[in-house]
Amino acid sequence: MTVIILERVPVSVRGELTRWMLEIHTGVFVGSLSALVRDLLWEHVCDQMREGAGFLIYQTNNEQGFALRSCGPTSRKLVQVEGLFLVRIPS
């Protein structure tokens, strides 16, 4: 399963994502994609999001069972400590 969470992105980007995934809430997309399609789609979204931001979450074979990627200026920062993803909220 793949989840993409977007904020402040153009409507056209959200529209393009609905070709591949379900938008279950504004800016929250869920789908089952191959690794190749997921990576290409995320690359495309990052190129098109302008001043927006987003997170990509997908299943993988690690300790937490998932991986995270972020793109654009977000209010939360991803930090990886000894292979574990943590989220830092700047004060």
CYANA upper distance limits for C-alpha pairs under 8 A (distance plus 0.5 A):
  1 MET  CA     30 VAL  CA      7.68
  1 MET  CA     31 GLY  CA      6.30
  1 MET  CA     32 SER  CA      5.17
  1 MET  CA     33 LEU  CA      7.53
  1 MET  CA     58 TYR  CA      6.43
  1 MET  CA     59 GLN  CA      6.60
  2 THR  CA     30 VAL  CA      6.26
  2 THR  CA     31 GLY  CA      5.79
  2 THR  CA     32 SER  CA      6.24
  2 THR  CA     33 LEU  CA      7.19
  2 THR  CA     38 ARG  CA      8.20
  2 THR  CA     56 LEU  CA      7.85
  2 THR  CA     57 ILE  CA      6.31
  2 THR  CA     58 TYR  CA      4.97
  2 THR  CA     59 GLN  CA      7.40
  3 VAL  CA     28 VAL  CA      7.63
  3 VAL  CA     29 PHE  CA      6.04
  3 VAL  CA     30 VAL  CA      5.12
  3 VAL  CA     31 GLY  CA      7.11
  3 VAL  CA     56 LEU  CA      6.40
  3 VAL  CA     57 ILE  CA      5.58
  3 VAL  CA     58 TYR  CA      6.81
  4 ILE  CA     27 GLY  CA      8.28
  4 ILE  CA     28 VAL  CA      6.38
  4 ILE  CA     29 PHE  CA      5.55
  4 ILE  CA     30 VAL  CA      7.11
  4 ILE  CA     54 GLY  CA      7.54
  4 ILE  CA     55 PHE  CA      6.17
  4 ILE  CA     56 LEU  CA      5.11
  4 ILE  CA     57 ILE  CA      6.83
  5 ILE  CA     27 GLY  CA      6.02
  5 ILE  CA     28 VAL  CA      5.09
  5 ILE  CA     29 PHE  CA      6.84
  5 ILE  CA     54 GLY  CA      5.81
  5 ILE  CA     55 PHE  CA      5.66
  5 ILE  CA     56 LEU  CA      7.10
  6 LEU  CA     27 GLY  CA      5.26
  6 LEU  CA     28 VAL  CA      6.97
  6 LEU  CA     52 GLY  CA      7.81
  6 LEU  CA     53 ALA  CA      6.34
  6 LEU  CA     54 GLY  CA      4.73
  6 LEU  CA     55 PHE  CA      7.11
  7 GLU  CA     27 GLY  CA      6.68
  7 GLU  CA     52 GLY  CA      6.15
  7 GLU  CA     53 ALA  CA      5.95
  7 GLU  CA     54 GLY  CA      6.62
  8 ARG  CA     49 MET  CA      8.33
  8 ARG  CA     51 GLU  CA      7.40
  8 ARG  CA     52 GLY  CA      4.85
  8 ARG  CA     53 ALA  CA      7.11
  9 VAL  CA     13 VAL  CA      7.15
  9 VAL  CA     14 ARG  CA      7.90
  9 VAL  CA     49 MET  CA      5.48
  9 VAL  CA     50 ARG  CA      7.38
  9 VAL  CA     51 GLU  CA      7.52
  9 VAL  CA     52 GLY  CA      5.11
  9 VAL  CA     53 ALA  CA      7.52
 10 PRO  CA     14 ARG  CA      7.46
 10 PRO  CA     48 GLN  CA      8.48
 10 PRO  CA     49 MET  CA      6.96
 10 PRO  CA     50 ARG  CA      8.28
 10 PRO  CA     52 GLY  CA      8.38
 11 VAL  CA     15 GLY  CA      6.65
 12 SER  CA     16 GLU  CA      6.65
 13 VAL  CA     17 LEU  CA      6.84
 13 VAL  CA     45 VAL  CA      7.11
 13 VAL  CA     48 GLN  CA      7.25
 13 VAL  CA     49 MET  CA      7.45
 14 ARG  CA     18 THR  CA      7.00
 14 ARG  CA     27 GLY  CA      7.54
 15 GLY  CA     19 ARG  CA      7.76
 16 GLU  CA     20 TRP  CA      8.25
 17 LEU  CA     21 MET  CA      6.41
 17 LEU  CA     29 PHE  CA      8.09
 17 LEU  CA     41 LEU  CA      8.47
 18 THR  CA     22 LEU  CA      6.21
 18 THR  CA     23 GLU  CA      6.91
 18 THR  CA     29 PHE  CA      8.25
 20 TRP  CA     31 GLY  CA      7.51
 20 TRP  CA     33 LEU  CA      8.44
 21 MET  CA     29 PHE  CA      6.30
 21 MET  CA     30 VAL  CA      5.89
 21 MET  CA     31 GLY  CA      5.11
 21 MET  CA     32 SER  CA      8.11
 22 LEU  CA     29 PHE  CA      5.82
 22 LEU  CA     30 VAL  CA      5.77
 22 LEU  CA     31 GLY  CA      6.78
 23 GLU  CA     27 GLY  CA      7.25
 23 GLU  CA     28 VAL  CA      6.02
 23 GLU  CA     29 PHE  CA      4.86
 23 GLU  CA     30 VAL  CA      7.04
 24 ILE  CA     28 VAL  CA      6.40
 24 ILE  CA     29 PHE  CA      6.59
 24 ILE  CA     30 VAL  CA      7.57
 25 HIS  CA     29 PHE  CA      7.90
 33 LEU  CA     37 VAL  CA      6.59
 33 LEU  CA     38 ARG  CA      6.20
 34 SER  CA     38 ARG  CA      6.51
 35 ALA  CA     39 ASP  CA      6.54
 36 LEU  CA     40 LEU  CA      6.68
 37 VAL  CA     41 LEU  CA      6.37
 38 ARG  CA     42 TRP  CA      6.54
 39 ASP  CA     43 GLU  CA      6.61
 40 LEU  CA     44 HIS  CA      6.68
 41 LEU  CA     45 VAL  CA      6.62
 42 TRP  CA     46 CYS  CA      6.60
 42 TRP  CA     56 LEU  CA      7.93
 43 GLU  CA     47 ASP  CA      6.76
 44 HIS  CA     48 GLN  CA      6.76
 45 VAL  CA     49 MET  CA      6.39
 46 CYS  CA     50 ARG  CA      8.42
 46 CYS  CA     71 CYS  CA      6.64
 46 CYS  CA     72 GLY  CA      8.03
 49 MET  CA     53 ALA  CA      7.34
 49 MET  CA     72 GLY  CA      8.48
 51 GLU  CA     72 GLY  CA      7.45
 51 GLU  CA     73 PRO  CA      8.16
 52 GLY  CA     72 GLY  CA      6.58
 52 GLY  CA     73 PRO  CA      7.65
 53 ALA  CA     70 SER  CA      8.02
 53 ALA  CA     71 CYS  CA      6.03
 53 ALA  CA     72 GLY  CA      4.72
 53 ALA  CA     73 PRO  CA      6.12
 53 ALA  CA     74 THR  CA      6.34
 54 GLY  CA     70 SER  CA      6.18
 54 GLY  CA     71 CYS  CA      5.89
 54 GLY  CA     72 GLY  CA      7.04
 54 GLY  CA     74 THR  CA      7.78
 55 PHE  CA     68 LEU  CA      7.39
 55 PHE  CA     69 ARG  CA      6.11
 55 PHE  CA     70 SER  CA      4.90
 55 PHE  CA     71 CYS  CA      6.98
 56 LEU  CA     68 LEU  CA      6.09
 56 LEU  CA     69 ARG  CA      5.54
 56 LEU  CA     70 SER  CA      6.75
 57 ILE  CA     66 PHE  CA      7.21
 57 ILE  CA     67 ALA  CA      6.19
 57 ILE  CA     68 LEU  CA      5.20
 57 ILE  CA     69 ARG  CA      7.16
 58 TYR  CA     66 PHE  CA      5.88
 58 TYR  CA     67 ALA  CA      6.03
 58 TYR  CA     68 LEU  CA      7.33
 59 GLN  CA     65 GLY  CA      6.27
 59 GLN  CA     66 PHE  CA      4.68
 59 GLN  CA     67 ALA  CA      6.84
 60 THR  CA     65 GLY  CA      5.88
 60 THR  CA     66 PHE  CA      5.37
 60 THR  CA     67 ALA  CA      6.79
 61 ASN  CA     65 GLY  CA      6.03
 61 ASN  CA     66 PHE  CA      7.61
 62 ASN  CA     66 PHE  CA      7.23
 62 ASN  CA     67 ALA  CA      8.48
 63 GLU  CA     83 GLY  CA      8.22
 63 GLU  CA     84 LEU  CA      7.76
 64 GLN  CA     84 LEU  CA      7.41
 67 ALA  CA     85 PHE  CA      8.05
 68 LEU  CA     78 LEU  CA      8.31
 68 LEU  CA     85 PHE  CA      7.85
 69 ARG  CA     78 LEU  CA      8.26
 70 SER  CA     78 LEU  CA      7.87
 75 SER  CA     89 ILE  CA      7.25
 75 SER  CA     90 PRO  CA      7.80
 76 ARG  CA     87 VAL  CA      6.87
 76 ARG  CA     88 ARG  CA      6.19
 76 ARG  CA     89 ILE  CA      5.41
 76 ARG  CA     90 PRO  CA      7.35
 77 LYS  CA     87 VAL  CA      6.14
 77 LYS  CA     88 ARG  CA      5.52
 77 LYS  CA     89 ILE  CA      6.97
 77 LYS  CA     90 PRO  CA      8.19
 78 LEU  CA     85 PHE  CA      7.21
 78 LEU  CA     86 LEU  CA      6.39
 78 LEU  CA     87 VAL  CA      5.27
 78 LEU  CA     88 ARG  CA      6.72
 79 VAL  CA     85 PHE  CA      6.26
 79 VAL  CA     86 LEU  CA      5.55
 79 VAL  CA     87 VAL  CA      6.43
 79 VAL  CA     88 ARG  CA      7.26
 80 GLN  CA     84 LEU  CA      5.84
 80 GLN  CA     85 PHE  CA      4.99
 80 GLN  CA     86 LEU  CA      6.46
 81 VAL  CA     85 PHE  CA      6.92
 81 VAL  CA     86 LEU  CA      7.66
